[in-house]
Amino acid sequence: MKKIILGVAIATLFISYQATAQSKKNQKVEVTIDLNVVKEDKVQVTVLAPTITEKEIVYNLPKIIPGTYSVDDYGKFIDDLKAMDSKGNELEVTKLDEDSWQIKNANKLSKVTYWVNDTFDIEGNGGFGKGVFSPAGTNIMEGKNFLINNHGFVGYFTNKKDLNYTLTITHPETLFGATSLVDTDSSTTSDVFSVARYNDLVDNPIMYSAPNYITFNVEGMEILFSVYSPTGTHTAKDLSADLEKCMRAQKKFLGPINSNKRYTVLLYLSDMNGKDAKGFGALEHNSSTSVVFPEMMPNAALGKQIIDVVSHEFFHIVTPLGVHSNEIHYFDFNDPKMSQHLWMYEGVTEYFANLFQVNQGLITEEAFYKRMIGKIKGSKRQNDTMPFTVMSENVLVSPYKDQYLNVYEKGALIGMCIDIIIREKSNGERGILDLMQKLTNEFGPLRPFNDKDLFAKITDLTYPEVGAFLNTYVAGPTPINYDDYFAKMGIAKTKIKKAVNPFINKKSAGITGGSNKEIKVKTNNDLSPFLTSLGLKGDDIISAINGTEYNLDQISELMTAAQKWNDGDAISMKIKRDGKEMTLSGKVTLAYEESEGYYNVDTSKVALKEAWLKK
């Protein structure tokens, strides 16, 4: 008898296991985006629904996404949404608002289909600053480029954001899909990506375009850099040197905080004509950054922008991607509750984006101080008595949303002041990077903190003085006297004599561009003491200095190199005058001007200042 009962029990368990496994298998959302068929500048999306037991269900596109802090209503770009049962019969659909559709008889739902318009079209029609911020937007350019920020193409069923998602994208064979997602389909015309939940799909943009990419490895992190340049002016290979230099410096600066194994940078370059992107900048993700700039930018200028912009976005892996509150972790795309701590998410990130450059020798100390002073001036143009925590928590509504840009100004300065306090109290041994490492260990990406508990936790991990600063200047209305914090590091405003660039006289450069990218000495111009003492004349063509050849493409490198010359250095210049080549030799003669700025004035604090900026 026992044997029979046991057999029945095992059979029952087996059937139950099969049913559970089958039910779990069905509990995923399968999405297909067809890039082969573009109609009226739109592509079709098909969503195979999971098992739904409710009589009614709502399908949503996001109203807002993390990192933008603006209401964009991605549902307004959706046309002709239909819901169907397994036999192809349409189910009743009611549009509730800009971003939500209610589906009746949802327990019979098999799939949802709709057509997606791209956001770049609106920017092109409306001009600068109108529409969705470009790096968070979408582009549909048949056969050429598709920028797929997934929140603009794929939605979610209410209360089902945590189901697995499988995304299949069919595309022309000529287009390469760049993303940090892993393609599990070996086909050259179809890509299949799987993620654990909807938030992970939103976190991974994809850009399809003709192959123009490069990969490189930075201390175990595989970097994919993909560029869309409509006229082919810029290539990933040409721009990769600046990106690689930037990311190597960032990895070295962060040390053990970053453990990413993959990172993707998507660079879309707008031709600025007609319906194209007009909002320039970048948007961060856990393992990628989407960037939009105008294609007309010169290569050198674009490279510098990449360093400044991508570095900010990459540092977001520390916060909020690595350390964040419940409001971020359980982000509600259609009814968001905002965190009080934009000073950390955006401010500390912006501070790191500047600090790492002086730390790794990419900019000088004076350049770093100048950037911070610029932020002080910018913050004073905002409401300097509005508590930052209050502004952050209410950033989506007036009058607080008008103060949002202060997260990059005063927010960064808050990070600087906290860094200085920790450096001073620890005799230079620790700083804000150490604090963020401790917060990462305490919480990390999967364990959010409570907004109201953060200041106390930071105080426990650092010093009472840090807690007092946070409560007085971040949660309170008191403006910060930044000179007090600079003074802790021996820095103050003063006037010094500073050498002028040897090619500049009275704020005017004595050289310009000639034909065939030549560097030409200007005519009808008071030349600098350096050019005059060396015997240069108007219309002379400079081709080489101290054995290094230069043309207009290297003008930035030449001006940077000249800035490092010292009075009396030997100089040899190869020129062309009236069609004849000749070499001029002599010594560097510099002019000086009195300059006011922030410099090290207290030599007793040099070691502390060095720890702050270089350790």
Secondary structure, DSSP 8 states (H G I E B T S, - for coil): -HHHHHHHHHHHHHHHHHHHHHHHHHSEEEEEEEEEEEETTEEEEEEE-----SSEEEEE--S--TTT-S---GGGGEEEEEEEETTS-EE-EEEEETTEEEEESGGGEEEEEEEEE-SHHHHHHH-TT-SS-GGGS-EEETTTEEEE-GGGT--EETT-TTSEEEEEEE--TT-EEE-SS------SSEEEEEESSHHHHHT--EEEESS-EEEEEETTEEEEEEEE-TTS---HHHHHHHHHHHHHHHHHHHGGG---SEEEEEEEEE--SSSS----EEEE-SSEEEEEEETTS-HHHHHHHHHHHHHHHHHTTTTTTTS-BHHHHT--SSS----S-HIIIIIIHHHHHHHHHHHTTSS-HHHHHHHHHHHHHHHHTS-TTS-HHHHHHTTTSTTTGGGGGGGTTHHHHHHHHHHHHHHHHTTTS--HHHHHHHHHHHT-TTS-B-GGGHHHHHHHHS-HHHHHHIIIIISS-----HHHHHHHTTEEEEEEEEE--TTEETTEESEEE-GGG-EEE-SSS---HHHHHHT--TT-EEEEETTEE--GGGHHHHHHHHTT--TT-EEEEEEEETTEEEEEEEE----EEEEEEEEE--GGGHHHHHHHHH-
